[in-house]
Structure formats: structure tokens, C-alpha cells
Amino acid sequence: MTLTDIRIVRVFNTYGPKMLENDGRVVSNFIVQALKGEDLTVYGEGKQTRSFCYVSDLIDGIMLFIEDKSGFTGPVNLGNNYEFTVVDFAKLVLSLTGSKSKIKFVELPKDDPIQRNPDLTLAKKALGYNPQVGIEEGLKKTIAYFEKAVRR
């Protein structure tokens, strides 16, 4: 009988180039809406919070986990725990895209969580994981990707 080394990662709100424009996630939705000059759709008052992890930080965390020799198998949360309100995130996207789009508030779905923010305590302690890419840096790279994709 062969044993398989299994490790469990919980991935939180990853973004970056090569996302699909219509995948329904807030990052791609806001960027595409802003680039097309459409209103950015914010649910409720936009006070719910989200955190966003740039794809290279996620990959770095996965590699730390794969290469770990301590026997740690998880589960472990990987993401970024810097939180934004959705409305502040929308404003940041508008600023970085230079869009003249407005923010449109619509009814908050009943199942929309108030907060999505990973606890990275275990990832930091067990793996030395620490996300490096700031939100503006990551968004600029993601916006540059979508500028090309939206023009097609």
C-alpha cells in the first residue's frame, strides 16, 4: 500500500491577470465595469468587507506548504488579511483605472457575508507565510491585463 502525502489549503479571494472578465467576482466585475465606463455595482451600502490576495502571493504560500518538511498537513488559510469595505474597494478601482464610472448601489443579497477575511496566524507561524504584493500594485497589474482583454 502506498501512502499519499496530502496537504490542505483554504484559498481566499485570489485575483490577478488571466481572470475571466465574466467570472462574477468583485475584482473582475469592478475592473471590467470601470474600463467599459459602466456603473460599478455595489450591493447594500458596500460596508461589507473583503480581502484580496494577489496570485503570486497565493503561489508563494502553496510552494512554502509543498516544500515544508515539518510534517504539517494543514488545513491552512492562504490569502491576504488586509480588509477593505466593498465601497472603498470600488473607489480604489475607479481611481486606478481613471474611470468616470459611478457607483450604483443595489439591494444586498440575503446570503452575502458581512466579512470575508482569512485568519493567517497558522500560515505565518507554520510556514512563515506573509503576502508581499500590496493591493495597488496587484490591481495595476490586473487592470493592465483587463485593458488588453476588454479591447479584444
GUTORSE-633555 format. One record per residue: residue number from 0; residue in three letters; x, y, z of N, C-alpha, C in turn. Coordinates in Angstrom, 2 decimals. Layout:
BEGIN
    i   aa     n.xx     n.yy     n.zz    ca.xx    ca.yy    ca.zz     c.xx     c.yy     c.zz
  NUM  ala        X        Y        Z        X        Y        Z        X        Y        Z
...
***
This chain:
BEGIN
    i   aa     n.xx     n.yy     n.zz    ca.xx    ca.yy    ca.zz     c.xx     c.yy     c.zz
    0  met     0.85    -1.18     0.00     0.00     0.00     0.00     0.89     1.24     0.00
    1  thr     0.58     2.18    -0.89     1.34     3.42    -0.98     0.59     4.52    -0.25
    2  leu     1.30     5.25     0.56     0.70     6.40     1.24     0.88     7.64     0.39
    3  thr    -0.12     8.48     0.40    -0.06     9.74    -0.35     0.03    10.88     0.64
    4  asp     0.96    11.78     0.38     1.12    12.97     1.22     0.05    13.97     0.82
    5  ile    -0.88    14.23     1.71    -1.98    15.16     1.42    -1.85    16.38     2.31
    6  arg    -1.97    17.54     1.70    -1.95    18.81     2.43    -3.16    19.62     1.99
    7  ile    -3.74    20.33     2.94    -4.99    21.04     2.65    -4.80    22.54     2.80
    8  val    -5.16    23.27     1.73    -5.09    24.73     1.70    -6.49    25.27     1.51
    9  arg    -6.84    26.31     2.25    -8.07    27.07     2.01    -7.66    28.36     1.32
   10  val    -8.14    28.55     0.10    -7.76    29.71    -0.71    -8.81    30.81    -0.51
   11  phe    -8.34    32.03    -0.28    -9.24    33.17    -0.06    -9.04    34.23    -1.13
   12  asn   -10.09    34.57    -1.85   -10.22    35.72    -2.76    -8.93    36.08    -3.51
   13  thr    -8.52    35.22    -4.40    -7.31    35.46    -5.19    -7.66    36.20    -6.47
   14  tyr    -6.79    37.10    -6.88    -7.01    37.86    -8.11    -5.69    38.06    -8.84
   15  gly    -5.79    38.47   -10.09    -4.60    38.77   -10.87    -4.88    38.60   -12.35
   16  pro    -3.87    38.83   -13.18    -4.03    38.66   -14.61    -4.55    37.26   -14.96
   17  lys    -5.24    37.20   -16.05    -5.82    35.98   -16.62    -7.12    35.55   -15.95
   18  met    -7.66    36.40   -15.08    -9.01    36.13   -14.57    -9.96    36.26   -15.76
   19  leu   -11.08    35.60   -15.69   -12.10    35.76   -16.72   -12.89    37.03   -16.45
   20  glu   -13.23    37.75   -17.51   -13.96    39.02   -17.32   -15.34    38.81   -16.72
   21  asn   -15.92    37.66   -16.94   -17.29    37.42   -16.51   -17.38    36.35   -15.43
   22  asp   -16.36    36.22   -14.61   -16.37    35.15   -13.60   -17.23    35.48   -12.38
   23  gly   -17.75    36.70   -12.32   -18.66    37.06   -11.25   -18.00    37.50    -9.95
   24  arg   -16.68    37.58    -9.93   -16.01    38.02    -8.71   -15.88    39.54    -8.70
   25  val   -15.81    40.10    -7.53   -15.85    41.56    -7.39   -14.66    42.24    -8.09
   26  val   -13.48    41.65    -8.06   -12.32    42.29    -8.67   -12.54    42.42   -10.18
   27  ser   -12.83    41.32   -10.84   -13.03    41.38   -12.29   -14.27    42.20   -12.64
   28  asn   -15.35    42.06   -11.89   -16.56    42.85   -12.16   -16.26    44.34   -12.14
   29  phe   -15.63    44.80   -11.06   -15.36    46.24   -10.91   -14.41    46.74   -11.99
   30  ile   -13.34    46.01   -12.26   -12.37    46.46   -13.26   -13.01    46.54   -14.64
   31  val   -13.72    45.50   -15.04   -14.35    45.49   -16.36   -15.40    46.59   -16.46
   32  gln   -16.22    46.73   -15.43   -17.23    47.80   -15.45   -16.57    49.16   -15.58
   33  ala   -15.51    49.40   -14.82   -14.82    50.69   -14.86   -14.22    50.94   -16.24
   34  leu   -13.57    49.94   -16.82   -12.93    50.11   -18.12   -13.95    50.32   -19.24
   35  lys   -15.14    49.77   -19.08   -16.19    49.94   -20.09   -17.03    51.19   -19.85
   36  gly   -16.73    51.92   -18.78   -17.49    53.12   -18.46   -18.86    52.84   -17.87
   37  glu   -19.05    51.61   -17.39   -20.32    51.22   -16.77   -20.28    51.51   -15.27
   38  asp   -21.46    51.66   -14.68   -21.53    51.84   -13.23   -21.00    50.59   -12.52
   39  leu   -20.29    50.80   -11.42   -19.81    49.69   -10.60   -20.93    49.29    -9.66
   40  thr   -21.29    48.02    -9.68   -22.40    47.51    -8.89   -21.94    47.13    -7.49
   41  val   -22.44    47.84    -6.49   -22.12    47.57    -5.09   -23.41    47.14    -4.40
   42  tyr   -23.34    46.04    -3.69   -24.51    45.52    -3.01   -24.65    46.14    -1.63
   43  gly   -25.90    46.45    -1.26   -26.17    47.10     0.01   -25.52    48.47     0.03
   44  glu   -24.99    48.83     1.18   -24.29    50.11     1.32   -22.80    49.97     1.05
   45  gly   -22.37    48.73     0.77   -20.95    48.49     0.49   -20.09    48.44     1.74
   46  lys   -20.71    48.27     2.89   -19.95    48.25     4.15   -19.40    46.87     4.48
   47  gln   -19.83    45.84     3.74   -19.27    44.51     3.95   -17.79    44.55     3.56
   48  thr   -16.99    43.72     4.21   -15.55    43.76     3.96   -15.08    42.54     3.19
   49  arg   -14.01    42.75     2.44   -13.35    41.69     1.68   -11.85    41.91     1.76
   50  ser   -11.11    40.84     1.61    -9.65    40.93     1.49    -9.28    40.25     0.18
   51  phe    -8.19    40.69    -0.43    -7.82    40.24    -1.76    -6.36    39.83    -1.78
   52  cys    -6.08    38.65    -2.33    -4.73    38.10    -2.38    -4.26    38.04    -3.83
   53  tyr    -3.15    38.70    -4.13    -2.60    38.64    -5.48    -2.08    37.23    -5.75
   54  val    -2.26    36.77    -6.96    -1.99    35.38    -7.33    -0.56    34.93    -6.98
   55  ser     0.43    35.78    -7.14     1.80    35.35    -6.82     1.98    35.09    -5.33
   56  asp     1.25    35.82    -4.49     1.31    35.55    -3.04     0.69    34.20    -2.72
   57  leu    -0.40    33.86    -3.39    -1.01    32.55    -3.19    -0.03    31.45    -3.61
   58  ile     0.56    31.60    -4.78     1.51    30.60    -5.27     2.69    30.46    -4.31
   59  asp     3.21    31.58    -3.81     4.30    31.52    -2.83     3.88    30.72    -1.60
   60  gly     2.66    30.96    -1.12     2.17    30.23     0.05     2.03    28.74    -0.22
   61  ile     1.52    28.40    -1.38     1.39    26.98    -1.74     2.76    26.33    -1.82
   62  met     3.72    27.02    -2.41     5.07    26.46    -2.52     5.71    26.29    -1.13
   63  leu     5.52    27.25    -0.24     6.03    27.09     1.13     5.44    25.83     1.77
   64  phe     4.16    25.62     1.53     3.46    24.47     2.10     3.97    23.17     1.50
   65  ile     4.11    23.13     0.18     4.60    21.93    -0.51     6.01    21.58    -0.05
   66  glu     6.85    22.58     0.10     8.26    22.37     0.43     8.52    22.18     1.92
   67  asp     7.48    22.38     2.74     7.62    22.24     4.19     7.94    20.79     4.57
   68  lys     8.96    20.61     5.37     9.40    19.26     5.78     9.03    18.92     7.22
   69  ser     8.23    19.77     7.86     7.92    19.57     9.27     6.85    18.50     9.52
   70  gly     6.16    18.09     8.46     5.05    17.14     8.64     3.71    17.84     8.78
   71  phe     3.71    19.15     8.74     2.47    19.94     8.82     1.62    19.66     7.58
   72  thr     0.36    19.28     7.78    -0.52    18.96     6.65    -1.71    19.90     6.52
   73  gly    -1.86    20.83     7.46    -2.97    21.76     7.38    -4.20    21.21     8.06
   74  pro    -5.34    21.75     7.75    -5.59    22.78     6.76    -5.01    24.13     7.18
   75  val    -4.70    24.94     6.16    -4.14    26.26     6.40    -4.79    27.26     5.46
   76  asn    -5.08    28.43     5.97    -5.65    29.51     5.16    -4.54    30.25     4.42
   77  leu    -4.73    30.49     3.12    -3.80    31.31     2.35    -4.61    32.42     1.69
   78  gly    -4.14    33.61     1.84    -4.80    34.79     1.28    -4.07    36.01     1.78
   79  asn    -4.81    37.08     1.89    -4.27    38.33     2.44    -5.30    38.82     3.43
   80  asn    -4.89    39.24     4.59    -5.87    39.65     5.59    -6.03    41.17     5.72
   81  tyr    -5.58    41.91     4.71    -5.83    43.35     4.70    -7.23    43.58     4.15
   82  glu    -8.12    44.10     4.98    -9.54    44.23     4.62    -9.90    45.59     4.06
   83  phe   -10.84    45.58     3.13   -11.43    46.79     2.57   -12.93    46.67     2.66
   84  thr   -13.63    47.79     2.83   -15.06    47.74     2.58   -15.22    47.66     1.06
   85  val   -16.31    47.08     0.62   -16.54    46.93    -0.81   -16.63    48.30    -1.48
   86  val   -17.24    49.26    -0.83   -17.35    50.59    -1.43   -15.98    51.26    -1.54
   87  asp   -15.12    51.10    -0.56   -13.76    51.65    -0.65   -12.96    50.96    -1.75
   88  phe   -13.17    49.66    -1.91   -12.51    48.93    -2.98   -12.98    49.44    -4.35
   89  ala   -14.27    49.70    -4.48   -14.82    50.25    -5.73   -14.18    51.61    -6.03
   90  lys   -14.05    52.44    -5.02   -13.42    53.75    -5.21   -11.96    53.62    -5.64
   91  leu   -11.25    52.65    -5.07    -9.86    52.42    -5.45    -9.77    51.99    -6.92
   92  val   -10.64    51.09    -7.34   -10.64    50.65    -8.73   -10.93    51.84    -9.65
   93  leu   -11.88    52.66    -9.29   -12.19    53.85   -10.11   -10.97    54.76   -10.21
   94  ser   -10.30    54.96    -9.11    -9.11    55.82    -9.09    -7.99    55.26    -9.96
   95  leu    -7.72    53.96    -9.82    -6.61    53.35   -10.56    -6.89    53.20   -12.05
   96  thr    -8.15    53.09   -12.42    -8.49    52.98   -13.85    -8.68    54.35   -14.49
   97  gly    -8.87    55.38   -13.65    -9.16    56.71   -14.19   -10.55    56.80   -14.80
   98  ser   -11.40    55.88   -14.41   -12.75    55.80   -14.98   -13.66    56.90   -14.45
   99  lys   -14.57    57.32   -15.28   -15.59    58.30   -14.88   -16.87    57.59   -14.43
  100  ser   -16.81    56.27   -14.34   -17.97    55.49   -13.91   -18.40    55.92   -12.51
  101  lys   -19.64    55.64   -12.21   -20.21    55.92   -10.90   -20.41    54.61   -10.15
  102  ile   -20.68    54.71    -8.87   -21.02    53.55    -8.06   -22.53    53.47    -7.96
  103  lys   -23.07    52.31    -8.31   -24.52    52.08    -8.25   -24.78    51.09    -7.11
  104  phe   -25.60    51.49    -6.17   -25.95    50.64    -5.03   -27.23    49.88    -5.34
  105  val   -27.17    48.57    -5.14   -28.34    47.71    -5.36   -28.60    46.90    -4.10
  106  glu   -29.75    46.25    -4.06   -30.14    45.50    -2.87   -29.11    44.42    -2.53
  107  leu   -28.82    44.33    -1.25   -27.87    43.34    -0.74   -28.53    41.96    -0.71
  108  pro   -27.93    40.97    -1.37   -28.50    39.61    -1.28   -28.47    39.12     0.17
  109  lys   -29.47    38.32     0.53   -29.58    37.84     1.90   -28.39    36.97     2.32
  110  asp   -27.78    36.27     1.36   -26.68    35.36     1.70   -25.29    36.00     1.57
  111  asp   -25.23    37.31     1.36   -23.93    37.98     1.19   -23.27    38.14     2.56
  112  pro   -22.08    37.53     2.75   -21.42    37.64     4.05   -20.98    39.07     4.37
  113  ile   -21.03    39.43     5.63   -20.62    40.76     6.07   -19.10    40.90     6.01
  114  gln   -18.40    39.80     6.27   -16.93    39.86     6.32   -16.35    38.59     5.69
  115  arg   -15.32    38.79     4.86   -14.52    37.68     4.34   -13.06    38.06     4.52
  116  asn   -12.46    37.45     5.51   -11.08    37.79     5.84   -10.43    36.57     6.48
  117  pro    -9.38    36.03     5.85    -8.77    34.83     6.41    -7.94    35.11     7.65
  118  asp    -7.95    34.16     8.56    -7.05    34.20     9.70    -5.76    33.52     9.24
  119  leu    -4.69    34.29     9.13    -3.42    33.78     8.61    -2.43    33.41     9.72
  120  thr    -2.88    33.39    10.95    -2.00    33.11    12.08    -1.23    31.80    11.89
  121  leu    -1.93    30.74    11.53    -1.30    29.44    11.37    -0.33    29.44    10.17
  122  ala    -0.72    30.05     9.06     0.15    30.10     7.88     1.45    30.85     8.19
  123  lys     1.33    31.91     8.94     2.52    32.69     9.30     3.42    31.90    10.24
  124  lys     2.80    31.25    11.23     3.57    30.51    12.23     4.19    29.23    11.64
  125  ala     3.39    28.44    10.95     3.86    27.13    10.47     4.71    27.22     9.21
  126  leu     4.41    28.22     8.36     5.08    28.28     7.05     5.93    29.52     6.84
  127  gly     5.79    30.50     7.72     6.47    31.78     7.50     5.83    32.57     6.37
  128  tyr     4.55    32.30     6.11     3.83    32.94     5.01     3.50    34.39     5.34
  129  asn     3.77    35.27     4.39     3.44    36.67     4.56     3.24    37.28     3.17
  130  pro     2.01    37.61     2.80     1.76    38.18     1.48     2.60    39.44     1.27
  131  gln     3.13    39.61     0.06     4.05    40.72    -0.24     3.47    41.78    -1.18
  132  val     2.53    41.40    -2.02     2.04    42.32    -3.06     0.92    43.18    -2.50
  133  gly     1.15    44.49    -2.46     0.13    45.41    -1.99    -1.03    45.50    -2.98
  134  ile    -2.16    45.92    -2.49    -3.37    45.94    -3.31    -3.22    46.85    -4.53
  135  glu    -2.60    48.01    -4.39    -2.46    48.90    -5.54    -1.55    48.29    -6.60
  136  glu    -0.44    47.71    -6.17     0.49    47.07    -7.11    -0.21    45.93    -7.86
  137  gly    -0.90    45.08    -7.13    -1.60    43.96    -7.74    -2.72    44.41    -8.66
  138  leu    -3.47    45.41    -8.24    -4.56    45.91    -9.07    -4.05    46.54   -10.36
  139  lys    -2.94    47.27   -10.28    -2.37    47.88   -11.50    -2.03    46.81   -12.53
  140  lys    -1.43    45.70   -12.08    -1.10    44.60   -12.99    -2.37    43.95   -13.55
  141  thr    -3.37    43.81   -12.71    -4.62    43.18   -13.13    -5.38    44.09   -14.08
  142  ile    -5.39    45.37   -13.80    -6.05    46.34   -14.69    -5.37    46.35   -16.05
  143  ala    -4.03    46.31   -16.07    -3.30    46.28   -17.35    -3.70    45.06   -18.17
  144  tyr    -3.86    43.93   -17.53    -4.31    42.73   -18.23    -5.71    42.95   -18.81
  145  phe    -6.63    43.45   -17.99    -8.00    43.63   -18.45    -8.13    44.71   -19.51
  146  glu    -7.27    45.71   -19.49    -7.30    46.73   -20.55    -7.10    46.07   -21.91
  147  lys    -6.20    45.12   -21.98    -5.97    44.39   -23.25    -7.13    43.45   -23.55
  148  ala    -7.63    42.75   -22.54    -8.70    41.76   -22.74   -10.01    42.44   -23.15
  149  val   -10.32    43.58   -22.57   -11.58    44.27   -22.86   -11.56    44.86   -24.27
  150  arg   -10.39    45.24   -24.76   -10.27    45.83   -26.11   -10.49    44.82   -27.22
  151  arg   -10.33    43.52   -26.94   -10.47    42.49   -27.99   -11.83    42.47   -28.60
***
